[in-house]
Each structure stands twice: as C-alpha cells, then as structure tokens.
Amino acid sequence: EQVVGVLFVDVVGSTTIARQRPATEVVELLNRFFEVIVTAVEENDGLVNKFEGDAVLAIFGAPAPLTDPAGAALSASRAMMRRLAREVPEVRAGCGVTYGTVVAGYVGAADRFEYTVIGDPVNEAARLSTYAKADPTVPWASGSAFDAAEPAERRHWREGPTEVLRGRNQPTWMFLATS
C-alpha cells in the first residue's frame, strides 16, 4: 500500500473528434495532447502510469516517494490545463485529482506484467474528471487532495460543489483551480 496523489485526465468529445477527422490527424492531435500531460506530470515528479485510449492516469508518490504527493498532483494538473489551453486548444479535457491509499505494484499474467495502482482514489479521480468536463478549463480535485497538500499549493484552489460521485455512497467535497 502507498499513499499517493492520483491525476486522471480524459478528452471531452473524443468520439466526435474521431468521427470528424482522419485517423492520422486524431493520432497527431492525441500525441500533442499526451506530450503536454507527460511533461507536466514529469516536471512535478509524477509517473504517467498509463494511457487509456484518450485518457491518462498519472500517480505521484509511487514508486518513488514524494514529500507532498497531493500538492505535486495538484500543481501538475494546473500546469497541464494552462498548457493544453495554449498549445492544444482544439482539444478540451476534464481533469480530476485526488489523494489516498492505493495498492501499487505489478499486476497481470506470467508473461505480461505492468506496474499500476489499484484502489478507490483511482476511481475517484476518474469520476472527478467527468465532473470537470462541465468546466474543462480548470482541473477539479477532491477535498482529500486539497487537505493533504501544502498551503502554498492550496492557495491556488477554491471550494466547489459537494456531490455523491457515481459508484460511491458518501459525498465528495470538490475544489476547482483558480490559477
């Protein structure tokens, strides 16, 4: 078990993009999108764990520990969304960030293992990214990520709605980036 920051980002309207553009153009667009995300994650000492079609799962605090994994994930999300707006304006995305305990390690079959994280924070980050699609100009974060981050990072966030996310029975307190 590891306590990590989790960032999940997913393209808004990817089916429409794929239907309206040639496949080669979609791939080029996604590669530009992924480049921005990978750069922001790595600049904040995170790990892009996987690409899932047009979505990305990134983790902060595993496999290498970080002093402030929640703050690193929050900071990466803000940087990423600013850069996406400038560098890949034709793609909008929802970005969700959370913090909590996951199982981090290798899963798979004898001939195909991959490092990944499994646990409720991964699901919560994906659900937050869906909410963030309502305002894809800023990342959305859970109260657990906000509370765990250092004060210097928290000052860039404001309180948002409190909602029961799909698949959960307790409300999630959400925050939206302000800068």
Backbone as JSON, one array per atom type, in Angstrom:
{
  "sequence": "EQVVGVLFVDVVGSTTIARQRPATEVVELLNRFFEVIVTAVEENDGLVNKFEGDAVLAIFGAPAPLTDPAGAALSASRAMMRRLAREVPEVRAGCGVTYGTVVAGYVGAADRFEYTVIGDPVNEAARLSTYAKADPTVPWASGSAFDAAEPAERRHWREGPTEVLRGRNQPTWMFLATS",
  "N": [[0.83, -1.19, 0.0], [0.43, 2.24, -0.73], [0.43, 5.76, -0.18], [-0.81, 8.11, -2.27], [-0.9, 10.79, -4.73], [-3.33, 11.12, -7.22], [-3.96, 11.58, -10.61], [-6.24, 12.03, -13.16], [-7.01, 12.37, -16.5], [-9.17, 13.15, -19.18], [-10.27, 13.25, -22.52], [-12.69, 15.49, -23.79], [-15.46, 14.75, -25.73], [-14.29, 12.84, -27.5], [-15.2, 10.83, -29.21], [-16.61, 12.24, -31.17], [-14.52, 13.78, -32.22], [-12.94, 11.74, -33.34], [-14.7, 10.81, -35.26], [-14.99, 12.99, -36.97], [-12.52, 13.63, -38.01], [-9.64, 12.6, -39.94], [-8.02, 9.49, -39.17], [-5.21, 9.62, -38.91], [-4.82, 12.3, -38.34], [-6.14, 12.48, -35.89], [-4.49, 10.88, -34.29], [-2.13, 12.42, -34.36], [-3.03, 14.71, -33.06], [-3.74, 13.66, -30.52], [-1.18, 12.83, -29.7], [0.1, 15.31, -29.37], [-1.47, 16.3, -27.29], [-0.96, 14.33, -25.29], [1.78, 14.78, -24.94], [1.92, 17.27, -23.63], [0.69, 16.58, -21.21], [2.38, 14.52, -20.2], [4.76, 15.96, -19.88], [4.02, 17.91, -17.91], [3.38, 16.21, -15.76], [5.83, 14.85, -15.31], [7.5, 17.04, -14.72], [6.62, 17.58, -12.21], [7.46, 15.5, -10.71], [5.97, 13.16, -11.02], [4.48, 10.07, -12.25], [3.49, 8.94, -15.35], [1.21, 6.61, -15.49], [-0.46, 5.13, -17.2], [-1.75, 5.2, -20.54], [-5.01, 5.37, -21.58], [-6.71, 4.83, -24.09], [-7.96, 7.8, -24.98], [-7.4, 8.9, -22.59], [-5.55, 9.61, -19.55], [-3.75, 8.24, -16.85], [-2.09, 9.28, -14.05], [0.33, 9.14, -11.43], [1.5, 10.19, -8.21], [4.0, 9.89, -5.93], [4.48, 7.22, -5.89], [6.24, 4.92, -7.9], [8.33, 6.07, -6.53], [8.81, 7.78, -3.49], [7.3, 10.91, -2.44], [7.54, 14.12, -0.87], [5.26, 15.75, -0.79], [2.87, 14.45, -2.2], [0.17, 14.96, -2.89], [0.12, 17.75, -3.31], [1.92, 17.87, -5.46], [0.5, 16.51, -7.47], [-1.72, 18.21, -7.71], [-0.46, 20.61, -8.52], [0.68, 19.79, -10.95], [-1.65, 19.3, -12.4], [-2.74, 21.86, -12.66], [-0.76, 23.19, -14.17], [-0.75, 21.61, -16.47], [-3.39, 21.98, -17.51], [-3.32, 24.73, -18.12], [-1.32, 24.77, -20.09], [-2.44, 23.05, -22.03], [-4.62, 24.57, -22.93], [-3.28, 26.62, -24.27], [-1.51, 25.3, -26.08], [-2.77, 23.12, -27.29], [-5.41, 23.86, -28.26], [-7.6, 22.88, -29.63], [-8.46, 20.62, -28.38], [-10.36, 19.69, -25.64], [-10.42, 18.88, -22.19], [-11.3, 16.94, -19.31], [-10.11, 17.06, -16.03], [-9.27, 15.32, -13.16], [-8.28, 15.18, -9.75], [-7.07, 13.43, -6.96], [-6.39, 11.99, -3.69], [-4.97, 9.43, -1.77], [-4.95, 6.09, -0.34], [-3.59, 3.44, -2.15], [-3.07, 0.27, -3.76], [0.01, -0.37, -4.97], [1.84, -1.76, -7.53], [2.93, -4.63, -9.41], [0.81, -6.11, -11.76], [-0.95, -8.62, -13.58], [-0.45, -11.19, -16.04], [1.63, -14.15, -16.18], [3.33, -13.78, -18.39], [3.0, -11.13, -18.98], [3.29, -8.46, -17.26], [2.48, -5.39, -15.62], [3.26, -2.26, -14.1], [1.1, -0.71, -11.85], [-1.57, 1.13, -10.23], [-4.09, 0.41, -7.88], [-7.22, 1.0, -6.51], [-9.6, 2.87, -4.51], [-8.98, 5.71, -4.78], [-8.14, 5.92, -7.46], [-10.46, 5.39, -8.94], [-12.01, 7.5, -7.95], [-10.62, 9.76, -8.94], [-11.05, 9.41, -11.68], [-13.83, 9.73, -11.78], [-14.03, 12.38, -10.89], [-12.82, 13.63, -13.07], [-14.81, 13.41, -14.94], [-16.8, 15.11, -13.88], [-15.32, 17.43, -14.13], [-15.43, 17.92, -16.81], [-17.55, 19.57, -17.19], [-16.53, 22.09, -16.85], [-14.04, 22.41, -18.57], [-11.78, 24.01, -18.46], [-10.38, 24.15, -16.15], [-8.75, 22.12, -13.65], [-10.32, 19.72, -11.45], [-10.54, 18.84, -8.04], [-10.44, 16.55, -5.26], [-11.57, 16.91, -1.83], [-9.83, 15.49, -0.2], [-7.37, 15.58, -1.55], [-6.92, 18.35, -1.6], [-6.83, 18.92, 1.2], [-4.56, 17.45, 1.96], [-2.45, 18.65, 0.68], [0.34, 20.95, 0.7], [0.2, 24.29, 2.14], [1.07, 26.26, 0.3], [0.32, 25.28, -2.2], [-2.42, 24.91, -1.87], [-3.48, 27.48, -1.93], [-4.11, 28.02, -4.53], [-6.58, 27.07, -5.15], [-10.17, 26.81, -5.05], [-13.19, 26.35, -3.2], [-15.57, 24.06, -4.44], [-18.45, 22.32, -5.69], [-20.24, 19.93, -3.64], [-20.74, 16.62, -4.06], [-22.29, 13.4, -4.56], [-20.42, 11.07, -6.01], [-20.6, 8.95, -8.91], [-21.05, 5.54, -8.19], [-20.34, 5.7, -5.57], [-21.15, 6.18, -2.06], [-20.92, 8.22, -0.31], [-20.7, 11.78, -0.02], [-18.49, 13.76, -2.05], [-16.27, 16.29, -1.46], [-15.45, 18.93, -3.43], [-12.91, 20.78, -5.19], [-11.88, 23.55, -7.22], [-9.4, 24.66, -9.47], [-7.91, 27.89, -9.28], [-5.89, 29.23, -10.46]],
  "CA": [[0.0, 0.0, 0.0], [1.1, 3.53, -0.84], [-0.45, 6.93, -0.19], [-0.39, 8.8, -3.48], [-1.76, 11.69, -5.47], [-3.77, 10.5, -8.47], [-4.47, 12.52, -11.6], [-6.86, 11.37, -14.31], [-7.45, 13.36, -17.48], [-9.9, 12.48, -20.25], [-10.69, 14.16, -23.58], [-14.12, 15.76, -23.98], [-15.93, 14.59, -27.11], [-13.33, 12.11, -28.31], [-15.91, 10.1, -30.27], [-16.88, 13.21, -32.23], [-13.23, 14.1, -32.84], [-12.54, 10.59, -34.17], [-15.63, 10.69, -36.38], [-14.9, 14.14, -37.86], [-11.16, 13.84, -38.52], [-8.95, 11.38, -40.37], [-7.34, 8.81, -38.06], [-3.84, 10.11, -38.76], [-4.92, 13.6, -37.68], [-6.51, 12.2, -34.49], [-3.27, 10.4, -33.62], [-1.23, 13.57, -34.2], [-3.64, 15.57, -32.04], [-3.57, 12.98, -29.24], [0.23, 12.86, -29.32], [0.37, 16.64, -28.84], [-2.17, 16.31, -26.01], [-0.2, 13.5, -24.35], [3.08, 15.42, -24.68], [1.69, 18.29, -22.6], [0.41, 15.9, -19.95], [3.6, 13.85, -19.74], [5.7, 16.99, -19.43], [3.55, 18.47, -16.63], [3.5, 15.18, -14.73], [7.25, 14.62, -15.02], [8.05, 18.24, -14.08], [6.17, 17.55, -10.81], [7.95, 14.24, -10.17], [4.97, 12.11, -11.1], [4.66, 8.99, -13.21], [2.35, 8.61, -16.19], [1.06, 5.18, -15.3], [-0.96, 4.52, -18.42], [-2.64, 5.85, -21.49], [-6.21, 4.53, -21.75], [-7.37, 5.46, -25.23], [-7.7, 9.24, -24.97], [-7.29, 9.3, -21.18], [-4.24, 9.38, -18.93], [-3.69, 8.05, -15.4], [-0.76, 9.6, -13.52], [0.43, 8.99, -9.98], [2.53, 10.98, -7.54], [4.33, 9.29, -4.65], [4.82, 5.82, -6.13], [7.0, 4.07, -7.0], [9.25, 6.88, -5.72], [8.07, 8.62, -2.54], [7.39, 12.37, -2.53], [7.19, 14.82, 0.36], [3.89, 16.27, -0.91], [2.29, 13.89, -3.43], [-1.08, 15.64, -3.24], [0.49, 19.04, -3.88], [2.54, 17.64, -6.77], [-0.58, 16.19, -8.42], [-2.5, 19.44, -7.92], [0.36, 21.54, -9.29], [0.78, 19.25, -12.31], [-2.94, 19.48, -13.07], [-2.89, 23.28, -13.03], [0.19, 23.47, -15.26], [-1.22, 20.88, -17.63], [-4.57, 22.61, -18.09], [-2.9, 26.01, -18.72], [-0.58, 24.48, -21.34], [-3.37, 22.49, -23.03], [-5.39, 25.69, -23.5], [-2.41, 27.37, -25.18], [-0.78, 24.5, -27.07], [-3.66, 22.16, -27.97], [-6.72, 24.44, -27.98], [-8.69, 22.14, -30.28], [-8.86, 19.52, -27.51], [-10.74, 20.04, -24.27], [-10.33, 17.68, -21.35], [-11.64, 17.01, -17.89], [-9.01, 16.58, -15.21], [-9.61, 15.09, -11.77], [-7.14, 14.88, -8.87], [-7.41, 13.01, -5.61], [-5.28, 11.57, -2.84], [-5.37, 8.37, -0.85], [-4.2, 4.83, -0.29], [-3.77, 2.5, -3.25], [-2.09, -0.81, -3.86], [0.89, -0.08, -6.09], [2.69, -2.9, -7.82], [2.82, -5.27, -10.71], [-0.33, -6.99, -11.96], [-1.04, -9.18, -14.92], [-0.23, -12.63, -16.23], [3.03, -14.54, -16.09], [4.12, -13.24, -19.49], [2.68, -9.72, -19.24], [3.07, -7.69, -16.03], [2.69, -3.94, -15.71], [3.16, -1.53, -12.84], [-0.11, 0.09, -11.82], [-2.16, 1.38, -8.91], [-5.48, -0.02, -7.79], [-7.87, 1.43, -5.28], [-10.66, 3.86, -4.63], [-8.57, 7.01, -5.32], [-8.08, 5.88, -8.93], [-11.84, 5.54, -9.39], [-12.47, 8.85, -7.62], [-10.02, 10.7, -9.89], [-11.76, 9.27, -12.96], [-15.16, 10.34, -11.62], [-13.82, 13.83, -10.85], [-12.54, 14.12, -14.42], [-16.11, 13.52, -15.6], [-17.37, 16.37, -13.4], [-14.5, 18.53, -14.65], [-15.8, 18.19, -18.2], [-18.5, 20.68, -17.16], [-15.69, 23.28, -17.0], [-12.74, 21.83, -18.92], [-10.68, 24.98, -18.43], [-9.66, 24.01, -14.88], [-8.86, 20.81, -13.02], [-11.14, 19.57, -10.26], [-9.85, 17.99, -7.06], [-11.2, 16.13, -4.08], [-11.17, 17.5, -0.56], [-8.68, 14.77, 0.35], [-6.17, 16.13, -2.18], [-6.76, 19.72, -1.1], [-6.43, 18.88, 2.61], [-3.23, 16.86, 2.12], [-1.43, 19.48, 0.03], [0.96, 22.04, 1.46], [-0.53, 25.55, 1.99], [1.47, 27.01, -0.91], [-0.48, 24.79, -3.32], [-3.86, 25.09, -1.58], [-3.94, 28.84, -2.22], [-4.5, 28.08, -5.94], [-7.81, 26.3, -5.3], [-11.35, 27.33, -4.36], [-14.19, 25.33, -2.93], [-16.58, 23.82, -5.47], [-19.63, 21.6, -5.21], [-20.14, 18.66, -2.91], [-21.64, 15.71, -4.77], [-22.05, 11.96, -4.46], [-19.93, 10.62, -7.3], [-21.12, 7.65, -9.35], [-20.42, 4.38, -7.58], [-19.98, 5.99, -4.18], [-22.34, 6.5, -1.26], [-20.6, 9.39, 0.51], [-20.4, 12.95, -0.86], [-17.11, 14.19, -2.26], [-16.08, 17.73, -1.39], [-14.63, 19.23, -4.59], [-12.24, 22.07, -5.33], [-11.52, 23.92, -8.58], [-8.22, 25.51, -9.52], [-8.15, 29.3, -9.58], [-4.77, 29.74, -11.27]],
  "C": [[0.87, 1.25, 0.0], [0.05, 4.63, -0.77], [0.06, 7.83, -1.3], [-1.39, 9.89, -3.89], [-2.09, 11.01, -6.79], [-4.38, 11.57, -9.36], [-5.03, 11.72, -12.76], [-7.37, 12.46, -15.23], [-8.03, 12.63, -18.69], [-10.43, 13.53, -21.23], [-12.22, 14.28, -23.61], [-14.45, 15.55, -25.46], [-15.01, 13.81, -28.02], [-13.99, 11.32, -29.44], [-16.19, 11.02, -31.45], [-15.59, 13.57, -32.96], [-12.83, 12.98, -33.79], [-13.45, 10.45, -35.39], [-15.41, 11.81, -37.41], [-13.53, 14.35, -38.49], [-10.57, 12.52, -39.0], [-8.15, 10.8, -39.19], [-5.92, 9.32, -37.85], [-3.82, 11.46, -38.05], [-5.27, 13.44, -36.2], [-5.28, 11.76, -33.71], [-2.31, 11.56, -33.37], [-1.73, 14.49, -33.09], [-3.47, 14.95, -30.65], [-2.12, 12.98, -28.79], [0.63, 14.23, -28.78], [-0.25, 16.79, -27.45], [-1.37, 15.54, -24.95], [1.15, 14.12, -24.0], [2.96, 16.47, -23.58], [1.49, 17.62, -21.24], [1.66, 15.26, -19.38], [4.59, 14.87, -19.18], [5.29, 17.56, -18.07], [3.69, 17.47, -15.49], [4.96, 14.99, -14.34], [7.9, 15.83, -14.35], [7.65, 18.32, -12.61], [6.47, 16.2, -10.16], [6.92, 13.13, -10.1], [5.33, 11.08, -12.15], [3.37, 8.85, -14.02], [2.24, 7.1, -16.15], [0.53, 4.51, -16.54], [-1.76, 5.49, -19.25], [-3.79, 4.87, -21.7], [-7.04, 5.15, -22.86], [-7.01, 6.92, -25.26], [-7.63, 9.78, -23.54], [-5.9, 8.94, -20.64], [-4.43, 9.24, -17.42], [-2.26, 8.33, -14.98], [-0.8, 9.51, -12.0], [1.63, 9.76, -9.45], [2.77, 10.37, -6.17], [4.59, 7.8, -4.74], [5.28, 5.71, -7.59], [8.01, 4.84, -6.13], [8.45, 7.77, -4.78], [8.31, 10.11, -2.8], [7.0, 12.96, -1.19], [5.74, 15.26, 0.35], [3.25, 15.73, -2.19], [0.98, 14.56, -3.84], [-0.78, 16.98, -3.9], [1.11, 18.91, -5.26], [1.48, 17.34, -7.82], [-1.41, 17.42, -8.73], [-1.73, 20.43, -8.8], [0.47, 21.08, -10.75], [-0.52, 19.49, -13.07], [-3.14, 20.93, -13.52], [-2.0, 23.63, -14.22], [-0.29, 22.84, -16.57], [-2.4, 21.57, -18.29], [-4.23, 23.96, -18.72], [-2.23, 25.75, -20.07], [-1.5, 23.91, -22.41], [-4.16, 23.6, -23.7], [-4.57, 26.46, -24.52], [-1.93, 26.52, -26.36], [-1.64, 23.5, -27.84], [-5.11, 22.64, -27.79], [-7.89, 23.69, -28.63], [-9.15, 20.91, -29.49], [-9.19, 20.07, -26.13], [-10.74, 18.76, -23.46], [-10.8, 17.98, -19.94], [-10.51, 16.39, -17.1], [-9.45, 16.49, -13.76], [-8.39, 14.67, -10.97], [-7.66, 14.46, -7.51], [-6.18, 12.47, -4.9], [-5.77, 10.47, -1.92], [-4.51, 7.13, -1.0], [-4.6, 3.93, -1.45], [-2.83, 1.32, -3.03], [-1.29, -0.51, -5.12], [1.79, -1.28, -6.32], [2.41, -3.46, -9.2], [1.63, -6.22, -10.72], [-0.3, -7.51, -13.38], [-0.87, -10.67, -14.92], [1.26, -12.9, -16.24], [3.89, -13.93, -17.19], [3.83, -11.78, -19.81], [2.31, -9.02, -17.94], [3.22, -6.21, -16.34], [2.51, -3.32, -14.33], [1.9, -0.69, -12.9], [-0.53, 0.34, -10.38], [-3.63, 0.99, -8.97], [-6.03, 0.45, -6.47], [-8.87, 2.54, -5.55], [-10.18, 5.21, -5.15], [-8.48, 7.04, -6.85], [-9.48, 6.09, -9.5], [-12.36, 6.96, -9.12], [-11.9, 9.88, -8.59], [-10.71, 10.63, -11.24], [-13.13, 9.91, -12.88], [-15.05, 11.86, -11.58], [-13.55, 14.38, -12.24], [-13.84, 14.26, -15.22], [-16.82, 14.8, -15.17], [-16.63, 17.55, -14.01], [-14.83, 18.85, -16.1], [-16.86, 19.29, -18.29], [-17.78, 22.02, -17.3], [-14.28, 22.8, -17.32], [-11.59, 22.83, -19.01], [-9.84, 24.84, -17.17], [-9.77, 22.58, -14.38], [-9.75, 20.86, -11.79], [-10.42, 18.61, -9.33], [-10.77, 17.63, -5.91], [-10.71, 16.89, -2.85], [-9.97, 16.8, 0.04], [-7.37, 15.28, -0.25], [-5.88, 17.53, -1.66], [-6.22, 19.71, 0.33], [-5.0, 18.39, 2.81], [-2.11, 17.73, 1.55], [-0.89, 20.55, 0.98], [0.19, 23.35, 1.2], [-0.17, 26.34, 0.72], [0.67, 26.56, -2.13], [-1.97, 25.05, -3.09], [-4.36, 26.48, -1.94], [-4.39, 29.01, -3.67], [-5.84, 27.39, -6.21], [-8.95, 26.97, -4.54], [-12.36, 26.19, -4.2], [-15.21, 25.26, -4.07], [-17.76, 23.07, -4.87], [-19.27, 20.4, -4.34], [-21.19, 17.75, -3.52], [-21.31, 14.27, -4.41], [-21.66, 11.49, -5.85], [-20.49, 9.24, -7.63], [-20.32, 6.52, -8.7], [-20.03, 4.57, -6.12], [-21.24, 6.29, -3.39], [-22.11, 7.67, -0.31], [-20.3, 10.57, -0.4], [-18.9, 13.24, -0.93], [-17.1, 15.71, -2.28], [-15.09, 18.07, -2.49], [-14.07, 20.64, -4.56], [-11.89, 22.28, -6.79], [-10.31, 24.85, -8.53], [-8.62, 26.94, -9.88], [-7.05, 29.9, -10.42], [-3.83, 28.63, -11.63]]
}
